[in-house]
């Protein structure tokens, strides 16, 4: 039976869905030969899905009609146990500055053990696709916009490109676009004969100090059971599946989170995020 077309598969809501794990071997025939036929078929399909594709059993079943929701749900659990998949709840910041929790499904063509997944997810090494870099950077835009504040500081495209690395240093040290424009346009002489030379001198002489180093960042991630989505510590979710979903007694699950612990952990992560935001704003 021909494999369904992955390009027709719908994307999840922004921020959710499939994420490819890092350091995978190149795709080759027999990648999933160690799996049972159903799991191998679903794994091969998931492997070809784009980043952000919906990864819930209902959607997979709709686009792989030979398997029902229950079959897809079981297959996802087995792929998790075999080391190909982990579900993770992550705390992300939107473009408008608001923060929210999303659930992502990390998929690895190469099977990995629990220790590898724990290291990658706890270190923040799991990839998050970055938006394409705009043709003009923020630093370039700041230089180009100086003329709108004061025409005496009109810079050519070549001037902006040449000065862009200096302006980038300002941004790296916590300055924003307005600070750069202010430094370039405040207290100008009556006549500016060479705007680019003056801009270079001001960007160099007024370069802000390097900010104090921030505390080591803690990745805002909580591992979830692939089957029931209950959060837990990595040691409580061997194979990415909680012991209850593995058919073991819940009382034998050391390290799992109680409801109170879940709320406390979420509060702790949110407080850490707010603290880092304050530190950046005061840097």
C-alpha positions as CSV (number, residue, x, y, z in Angstrom):
1,X,0.0,0.0,0.0
2,X,1.3,3.4,-1.0
3,X,2.3,5.7,1.9
4,X,0.0,8.7,2.4
5,X,1.4,12.0,1.2
6,X,3.0,13.8,4.2
7,X,2.7,17.2,2.6
8,X,-1.1,17.0,2.8
9,X,-0.9,16.4,6.6
10,X,-2.2,19.4,8.6
11,X,-0.1,21.5,10.9
12,X,-0.8,21.8,14.6
13,X,-1.6,25.1,16.3
14,X,1.4,27.5,16.2
15,X,4.0,26.3,18.7
16,X,2.7,22.8,18.9
17,X,3.3,19.6,16.9
18,X,6.3,17.7,15.6
19,X,9.9,18.7,16.3
20,X,12.9,16.8,14.9
21,X,15.4,15.7,17.5
22,X,19.1,16.7,16.8
23,X,22.0,14.5,15.7
24,X,20.1,12.1,13.6
25,X,21.6,9.7,11.0
26,X,20.7,10.4,7.4
27,X,17.5,8.8,6.2
28,X,18.1,5.3,4.6
29,X,16.2,2.1,3.8
30,X,15.6,0.0,6.8
31,X,15.5,2.8,9.4
32,X,12.5,1.2,11.1
33,X,13.1,-2.5,10.3
34,X,13.5,-3.3,14.0
35,X,9.8,-2.3,14.5
36,X,6.7,-4.2,13.9
37,X,5.1,-3.5,10.5
38,X,2.4,-1.1,11.9
39,X,4.8,0.9,14.0
40,X,7.4,0.9,11.1
41,X,4.8,2.3,8.7
42,X,3.6,5.0,11.1
43,X,7.2,5.9,12.0
44,X,8.2,6.2,8.3
45,X,5.2,8.5,7.8
46,X,5.9,10.6,10.9
47,X,9.6,10.9,9.9
48,X,8.6,12.6,6.6
49,X,6.2,15.1,8.2
50,X,7.2,18.7,8.3
51,X,8.1,20.6,11.5
52,X,5.0,21.6,13.4
53,X,2.8,18.8,11.9
54,X,-0.1,17.6,14.1
55,X,1.0,14.5,16.0
56,X,-2.2,13.4,17.8
57,X,-3.6,10.0,17.2
58,X,-6.9,11.3,15.7
59,X,-5.1,13.3,13.0
60,X,-2.7,10.5,12.2
61,X,-5.6,8.1,11.8
62,X,-7.4,10.5,9.5
63,X,-4.5,10.6,7.1
64,X,-3.5,6.9,7.5
65,X,-6.9,5.3,6.9
66,X,-5.6,1.8,7.3
67,X,-5.1,2.5,11.0
68,X,-7.7,3.7,13.6
69,X,-7.1,6.1,16.5
70,X,-6.5,3.3,18.9
71,X,-3.9,1.7,16.6
72,X,-2.2,5.0,16.2
73,X,-2.2,5.7,19.9
74,X,-0.7,2.3,20.6
75,X,1.9,2.8,17.9
76,X,2.9,6.2,19.4
77,X,3.4,4.5,22.7
78,X,5.6,1.8,21.2
79,X,7.6,4.3,19.3
80,X,8.2,6.2,22.5
81,X,9.3,3.0,24.3
82,X,11.6,2.2,21.4
83,X,13.3,5.5,21.8
84,X,12.0,7.3,18.7
85,X,9.6,9.8,20.4
86,X,9.1,12.0,23.4
87,X,6.2,14.4,24.3
88,X,7.3,17.5,26.2
89,X,5.5,20.5,27.6
90,X,7.5,23.7,27.0
91,X,7.2,27.3,28.2
92,X,7.7,29.6,25.2
93,X,7.4,33.4,24.7
94,X,5.3,34.7,21.8
95,X,6.3,37.5,19.5
96,X,4.0,39.9,21.5
97,X,6.0,39.1,24.7
98,X,3.3,36.9,26.2
99,X,4.3,33.5,27.6
100,X,2.4,30.2,27.3
101,X,2.8,26.4,27.6
102,X,2.7,24.2,24.5
103,X,3.1,20.5,24.0
104,X,5.6,19.3,21.4
105,X,6.4,15.8,20.1
106,X,10.1,15.3,19.5
107,X,10.8,12.6,16.9
108,X,14.1,10.9,16.3
109,X,14.7,8.7,13.2
110,X,17.6,7.2,15.2
111,X,16.3,5.3,18.3
112,X,17.7,6.8,21.6
113,X,17.8,5.6,25.1
114,X,16.4,7.4,28.2
115,X,19.7,8.9,29.2
116,X,20.1,10.6,25.7
117,X,16.6,12.0,25.8
118,X,17.0,13.3,29.3
119,X,20.3,15.0,28.5
120,X,19.0,16.7,25.3
121,X,15.7,17.9,26.7
122,X,17.1,19.1,30.0
123,X,20.0,20.9,28.4
124,X,17.8,22.8,26.0
125,X,19.6,21.2,23.0
126,X,16.3,20.1,21.4
127,X,15.9,22.3,18.3
128,X,13.4,25.0,18.0
129,X,13.1,26.2,14.4
130,X,14.2,29.8,14.2
131,X,12.3,32.3,12.0
132,X,14.1,33.2,8.8
133,X,16.4,36.2,9.2
134,X,14.9,39.3,7.7
135,X,16.7,40.9,4.8
136,X,17.4,43.9,7.0
137,X,18.4,43.3,10.6
138,X,17.2,45.4,13.5
139,X,20.7,47.0,13.6
140,X,20.5,47.9,9.9
141,X,16.9,49.3,10.4
142,X,18.0,51.4,13.3
143,X,20.8,53.0,11.3
144,X,18.5,53.6,8.3
145,X,15.8,55.2,10.5
146,X,18.2,57.8,12.0
147,X,17.4,60.0,9.1
148,X,13.7,60.2,10.0
149,X,14.6,61.6,13.4
150,X,17.2,64.0,12.0
151,X,18.0,64.4,8.2
152,X,21.5,65.4,9.0
153,X,22.2,61.7,9.9
154,X,21.0,60.3,6.5
155,X,23.1,57.2,5.8
156,X,23.3,55.4,2.5
157,X,22.7,51.6,2.1
158,X,26.5,51.1,1.9
159,X,26.9,53.1,5.1
160,X,24.3,51.1,7.0
161,X,25.9,47.8,5.9
162,X,29.3,48.9,7.0
163,X,28.1,50.2,10.4
164,X,25.7,47.2,11.0
165,X,28.3,45.2,13.0
166,X,28.8,48.1,15.4
167,X,25.1,48.6,15.8
168,X,24.7,44.8,16.4
169,X,27.1,45.1,19.4
170,X,24.7,47.7,20.9
171,X,21.8,45.2,20.6
172,X,23.9,42.4,22.0
173,X,24.5,44.5,25.1
174,X,20.9,45.2,25.7
175,X,20.2,48.4,23.8
176,X,17.2,48.7,21.5
177,X,16.6,50.4,18.2
178,X,15.5,53.7,19.9
179,X,18.8,53.8,21.9
180,X,20.8,53.5,18.8
181,X,18.9,56.3,17.0
182,X,19.1,58.5,20.1
183,X,22.9,58.1,20.3
184,X,23.2,59.0,16.6
185,X,20.9,62.1,16.6
186,X,21.2,63.8,19.9
187,X,23.4,66.9,20.3
188,X,24.4,67.2,16.6
189,X,26.5,70.1,15.4
190,X,24.7,72.6,13.1
191,X,26.2,71.0,10.0
192,X,27.1,67.3,9.6
193,X,29.6,66.9,6.7
194,X,30.1,63.2,7.0
195,X,27.2,61.4,8.6
196,X,28.8,57.9,8.3
197,X,32.0,59.0,10.0
198,X,30.1,60.7,12.9
199,X,27.9,57.6,13.3
200,X,30.9,55.3,13.5
201,X,32.6,57.5,16.1
202,X,29.4,57.8,18.3
203,X,28.6,54.1,18.0
204,X,32.2,53.3,19.1
205,X,32.5,56.0,21.9
206,X,29.1,55.4,23.4
207,X,29.0,51.6,23.2
208,X,27.1,50.4,26.3
209,X,29.0,48.2,28.8
210,X,28.7,44.5,28.6
211,X,25.8,43.4,30.9
212,X,26.5,41.3,33.9
213,X,26.3,37.6,33.1
214,X,22.9,36.1,33.8
215,X,22.4,32.9,35.9
216,X,22.6,29.7,33.9
217,X,19.3,29.2,32.2
218,X,17.0,26.4,33.1
219,X,15.1,24.9,30.2
220,X,11.4,25.4,30.8
221,X,10.5,21.8,29.9
222,X,8.5,19.1,31.6
223,X,8.5,15.6,30.1
224,X,5.0,14.1,29.6
225,X,3.8,10.5,29.2
226,X,3.3,9.8,25.5
227,X,0.0,8.0,26.3
228,X,-1.8,10.0,29.0
229,X,0.2,13.3,29.1
230,X,0.8,13.1,32.8
231,X,3.9,15.1,33.6
232,X,6.8,13.4,35.5
233,X,10.5,13.3,36.0
234,X,12.5,11.4,33.4
235,X,13.2,8.6,35.7
236,X,9.5,8.2,36.3
237,X,8.8,7.9,32.6
238,X,11.1,5.1,31.2
239,X,10.6,5.0,27.5
240,X,8.6,8.2,27.7
241,X,5.7,6.3,29.2
242,X,4.4,6.4,32.8
243,X,4.4,3.1,34.7
244,X,0.6,3.1,34.9
245,X,0.3,3.2,31.1
246,X,3.0,0.5,31.0
247,X,0.6,-1.6,33.1
248,X,2.5,-1.2,36.4
249,X,1.0,-0.1,39.7
250,X,0.9,3.6,40.2
251,X,2.3,3.2,43.7
252,X,5.5,1.8,42.2
253,X,6.2,5.1,40.4
254,X,8.8,6.9,42.5
255,X,9.6,10.4,41.3
256,X,6.2,11.1,39.7
257,X,4.6,14.4,40.3
258,X,1.6,14.8,42.6
259,X,-0.9,17.5,41.7
260,X,0.6,19.9,44.3
261,X,4.1,19.2,42.9
262,X,2.9,20.0,39.4
263,X,1.4,23.3,40.4
264,X,4.5,24.2,42.5
265,X,6.8,23.3,39.6
266,X,4.8,25.3,37.1
267,X,4.9,28.3,39.5
268,X,8.6,27.9,39.9
269,X,9.2,27.9,36.1
270,X,7.0,30.9,35.6
271,X,8.8,32.8,38.4
272,X,12.2,31.9,36.8
273,X,10.9,33.3,33.5
274,X,9.7,36.5,35.1
275,X,13.1,36.9,36.9
276,X,15.0,36.5,33.6
277,X,12.7,39.1,31.9
278,X,13.4,41.6,34.7
279,X,17.1,41.0,34.6
280,X,17.2,41.6,30.9
281,X,15.1,44.8,31.1
282,X,17.4,46.2,33.8
283,X,20.7,45.1,32.1
